[in-house]
Every structure is written in C-alpha cells, then in structure tokens.
Amino acid sequence: MKLEDIKKIGVAGGGTMGSGIAQIFAQNGYDVVVTDIAEKYLDNTRRIILLNQKTLIEEGLLTEQEAEESLKHISYSTDKSVFSDADIIVEAIIEKMDIKQDYWKEVEGIARKDCIFATNTSGLSINKICAKIEHKERFIGMHWWNPPHIIPLIELVKADETTDETVQLLKKLVDRIGKESVVVLKDANGFIGNRIQFAVYREALKIVEEGIATVEDVDKAMKFGPGFRYPVLGPFETADLGGLDTFYYISSYLFNELSDEKKPTKLQQLLMDDGMLGVKSGRGWYDYSNGKGEEAMSRRDKNFFKMLKHIHKDKG
Ligand SMILES: NC(=O)c1ccc[n+]([C@@H]2O[C@H](COP(=O)([O-])OP(=O)(O)OC[C@H]3O[C@@H](n4cnc5c(N)ncnc54)[C@H](O)[C@@H]3O)[C@@H](O)[C@H]2O)c1
C-alpha cells in the first residue's frame, strides 16, 4: 500500500486516546470511523473531540471552519464490521493483553487483506498482542502520547515480523499528519520515551528519598536545567556539545551512584497506600484540593500550547 492509497482509518476504542487520534486523522482529511463497545462511550468520544477542538480554536491553532469540516469526516459505530474497508486500523482499547489479542484475531477476520494493523499500547509487548493473528507482517506498535491532539511524538514499534514496508508507510503517514515519528527497532518494554521518562522518575525518587533535595527543587532543577535543554537537544547531542571525554569522566564516578532500583520505591508505596494519587485524588506530591488540580491542568495546557505554537512557527 502507498501513502496515497490511505483514505479510510478505523480507530478502535474512543476513550482518552482514541478520541484525539480520530480527531487528528480527520483534521488531516482522512475519513475516520471510530468504534466502541456501547453508544454511551461514543457519546463520550464526540464530547472529547469537541472539547479538544475548542481549545485548539481558542489558541488559534484551528479555525471554526476546519473543525466543522473535519467532523464531517468522522463516523461512529458499535459494530466492528465497519472496519471491513479500512486501510489502517489503530487500536486504542483497554490495556489488557488477553482482550487485545482476541480483539485483533476477530478484526483480522473482518479487515481487508492488505489492511495495516496498529496498536497504541502504552507498553505491552507488540509481539504478544499480535500472537493470535496470521499476518503479523502488517502489524505494528503506534504509540501516541497523551494528549494525542497536542504532543507531537508517535513511536512506531517493530514487532519481530513487522516488515520495513509497513514501518516506512506509517512513517510517511505520521509525517503527513504533522506529527514526529521515531522507530523502535525491537519490541522493548517502555519503547524509547517511557524508558527515559521512568529512568528520570526513578532517579528523582532516589534524590528525594535520600534527602538530597526536596520534591519542589527536583522539579525546578529539571525544568530550568536539563528540561530547558531537552526541547532543543537530545541526550546524545547534549553529550557531543558538552564533550564526550567530560561525559565519560562524569559517568565513571556518577553511574555507580545512580538508582538501579528494580521495584517501585517505599515512598511510592506509601503514597499509594494513603490514596495520594495526584490530581485525580486531590493530593499527590503536591496539594490539588479546592480547584488547584484544575488550575494545574490548565497551566499545563497553556504551556503545552505555547510550545506547540513555537514548533509550528519553526516548521514554517
Ligand atoms: N491514557 C494515556 O495516557 C495513554 C497514552 C498512550 C497510550 N495509551 C494506551 O491507549 C489505549 C487506550 O487508552 P485510553 O487511555 O484511551 O483508555 P480509555 O479507558 O480512556 O479508553 C478505552 C476505550 O476503549 C473502549 N473499549 C474497551 N474494550 C473495547 C473493545 N473490545 N472494543 C472497542 N472498544 C473497547 C472503552 O469503552 C473505552 O471507551 C491503551 O492501550 C493505553 O495503554 C494510553
């Protein structure tokens, strides 16, 4: 299949991720059909898409007309047979291995013989998800980041039998919808982004648990130090500019000091046991009671949009 042959995209599961994924494809002119297990979930999909579009319009990243036009490209169904003429199916259903495996087995029986199958799993093995299907060469991990209508990255994850042709086609598709792709060459847990994100979180926990610094100062150090660099330079570019000899010498005494914890830490367990789950429970590392959670989320979105506009401007 060529990029120009892709016209219709099936999105399975219209929750947090599926809604934004459907929205982005539709905004780029693709016909999209979203499926879910019941009408009430599809109502939720419609609601999320409208909400996402409202913020994009307010930020000047989408016009009312474009939003309206894109909505005409999205249809909804509780019946998987609507996938029978889809060119690509992107699955964003519940993160449970047995459910995803059975789901794909059934969908392979419905889909066209050349349809591309993509799963948006956060971290389950791509090889295992496609274990029950016959044509694994057309199966790939397509990991969008939340919120999918804002974050540019999509990780394309090769399973053992995924062909280069499938990878190349999806790379072109990601480019076509204005997102940024990276290819994960092996089916490795956490892909790229989450491996790095959780290495940082593990070290941040160690710094706090050993009394080296406070939670507030770890967050501040990240935002104004390494985090300030990261939108401009990746870790390897940073090392090149810093000098690989210097980075080698630092590694020779520092690696030995860094966390190599194999399980969630004691402090993480304590917070879990106390029901301190972050914004959703009103308290986590910080206090989110009395509307402070909503404030934190709206501040986050405003700052994300500022960065997104910068990227758009940079791309011309
Ligand atoms: N939320 C995130 O931050 C995030 C980020 C990246 C990837 N993911 C992954 O994306 C997938 C979806 O996550 P989400 O956060 O959108 O979940 P969600 O719970 O918000 O949405 C999942 C949707 O799938 C539907 N669903 C469940 N079983 C189904 C089935 N058999 N057929 C059709 N629809 C079905 C549910 O009704 C629900 O509407 C998961 O694999 C998750 O790990 C999530």
The ligand as an SDF file (V2000), in Angstrom:
LIG
                    3D

 44 48  0  0  0  0  0  0  0  0999 V2000
   -4.1030    7.4390   28.5800 N   0  0  0  0  0  0  0  0  0  0  0  0
   -2.8250    7.5570   28.2380 C   0  0  0  0  0  0  0  0  0  0  0  0
   -2.0970    8.3990   28.7730 O   0  0  0  0  0  0  0  0  0  0  0  0
   -2.2470    6.6720   27.1760 C   0  0  0  0  0  0  0  0  0  0  0  0
   -1.1170    7.1000   26.4650 C   0  0  0  0  0  0  0  0  0  0  0  0
   -0.6100    6.2880   25.4290 C   0  0  0  0  0  0  0  0  0  0  0  0
   -1.2090    5.0680   25.1670 C   0  0  0  0  0  0  0  0  0  0  0  0
   -2.3120    4.6700   25.9010 N   0  0  0  0  0  0  0  0  0  0  0  0
   -2.9370    3.3700   25.5460 C   0  0  0  0  0  0  0  0  0  0  0  0
   -4.0500    3.5990   24.6930 O   0  0  0  0  0  0  0  0  0  0  0  0
   -5.0530    2.5860   24.9220 C   0  0  0  0  0  0  0  0  0  0  0  0
   -6.3380    3.2700   25.3290 C   0  0  0  0  0  0  0  0  0  0  0  0
   -6.1120    4.0380   26.4780 O   0  0  0  0  0  0  0  0  0  0  0  0
   -7.1050    5.2010   26.9440 P   0  0  0  0  0  0  0  0  0  0  0  0
   -6.3600    5.9810   27.9690 O   0  0  0  0  0  0  0  0  0  0  0  0
   -7.6750    5.8650   25.7570 O   0  0  0  0  0  0  0  0  0  0  0  0
   -8.2310    4.3220   27.6650 O   0  0  0  0  0  0  0  0  0  0  0  0
   -9.7590    4.7260   27.9210 P   0  0  0  0  0  0  0  0  0  0  0  0
  -10.2010    3.8400   29.0180 O   0  0  0  0  0  0  0  0  0  0  0  0
   -9.9160    6.1930   28.0550 O   0  0  0  0  0  0  0  0  0  0  0  0
  -10.4780    4.3030   26.5560 O   0  0  0  0  0  0  0  0  0  0  0  0
  -10.5510    2.9850   26.1230 C   0  0  0  0  0  0  0  0  0  0  0  0
  -11.8390    2.8600   25.3000 C   0  0  0  0  0  0  0  0  0  0  0  0
  -11.8480    1.5840   24.6790 O   0  0  0  0  0  0  0  0  0  0  0  0
  -13.1460    1.0620   24.7830 C   0  0  0  0  0  0  0  0  0  0  0  0
  -13.0710   -0.3900   24.6900 N   0  0  0  0  0  0  0  0  0  0  0  0
  -12.7400   -1.2870   25.6410 C   0  0  0  0  0  0  0  0  0  0  0  0
  -12.8020   -2.5340   25.1360 N   0  0  0  0  0  0  0  0  0  0  0  0
  -13.1770   -2.4080   23.8360 C   0  0  0  0  0  0  0  0  0  0  0  0
  -13.4230   -3.3210   22.7850 C   0  0  0  0  0  0  0  0  0  0  0  0
  -13.2770   -4.6460   22.9850 N   0  0  0  0  0  0  0  0  0  0  0  0
  -13.7860   -2.8180   21.5840 N   0  0  0  0  0  0  0  0  0  0  0  0
  -13.9190   -1.4980   21.3640 C   0  0  0  0  0  0  0  0  0  0  0  0
  -13.7070   -0.5950   22.3460 N   0  0  0  0  0  0  0  0  0  0  0  0
  -13.3350   -1.0410   23.5490 C   0  0  0  0  0  0  0  0  0  0  0  0
  -13.6680    1.5640   26.1220 C   0  0  0  0  0  0  0  0  0  0  0  0
  -15.0820    1.5140   26.1840 O   0  0  0  0  0  0  0  0  0  0  0  0
  -13.1080    2.9780   26.1310 C   0  0  0  0  0  0  0  0  0  0  0  0
  -14.0090    3.9100   25.5340 O   0  0  0  0  0  0  0  0  0  0  0  0
   -4.4700    1.6550   25.9710 C   0  0  0  0  0  0  0  0  0  0  0  0
   -3.8130    0.6010   25.3400 O   0  0  0  0  0  0  0  0  0  0  0  0
   -3.4890    2.5660   26.7090 C   0  0  0  0  0  0  0  0  0  0  0  0
   -2.4830    1.8470   27.3820 O   0  0  0  0  0  0  0  0  0  0  0  0
   -2.8590    5.4520   26.8630 C   0  0  0  0  0  0  0  0  0  0  0  0
  1  2  1  0
  2  3  2  0
  2  4  1  0
  4  5  1  0
  4 44  2  0
  5  6  2  0
  6  7  1  0
  7  8  2  0
  8  9  1  0
  8 44  1  0
  9 10  1  0
  9 42  1  0
 10 11  1  0
 11 12  1  0
 11 40  1  0
 12 13  1  0
 13 14  1  0
 14 15  2  0
 14 16  1  0
 14 17  1  0
 17 18  1  0
 18 19  2  0
 18 20  1  0
 18 21  1  0
 21 22  1  0
 22 23  1  0
 23 24  1  0
 23 38  1  0
 24 25  1  0
 25 26  1  0
 25 36  1  0
 26 27  1  0
 26 35  1  0
 27 28  2  0
 28 29  1  0
 29 30  1  0
 29 35  2  0
 30 31  1  0
 30 32  2  0
 32 33  1  0
 33 34  2  0
 34 35  1  0
 36 37  1  0
 36 38  1  0
 38 39  1  0
 40 41  1  0
 40 42  1  0
 42 43  1  0
M  CHG  2   8   1  16  -1
M  END
$$$$
